[in-house]
Amino acid sequence: MAWTAVEGTDMRLKFTPAILLALLVSARGAFAQNCALCYTSASALGSGAQRSLDVGILALLAPALILFLAVMFLLYRRAVSATT
């Protein structure tokens, strides 16, 4: 029996919630990132050092976020141009 594009799509749609649930359950280690040692050492810093830590976190977040948004924008443009 040959698979058609519609049958393959239906099969993927049936398994998508199960795959997403499996990924969420397997990411339990991500919730343990708030370790006590990191919290204690960050709270022991002065207000200037805490502010510097916050700025450092934002400095590391900004390039990754910009790249992610750029890729999403390019994918969106490609999808829109493919439909027209």
Order of alpha helices (4+ residues) and beta strands (2+ residues): alpha-alpha-alpha
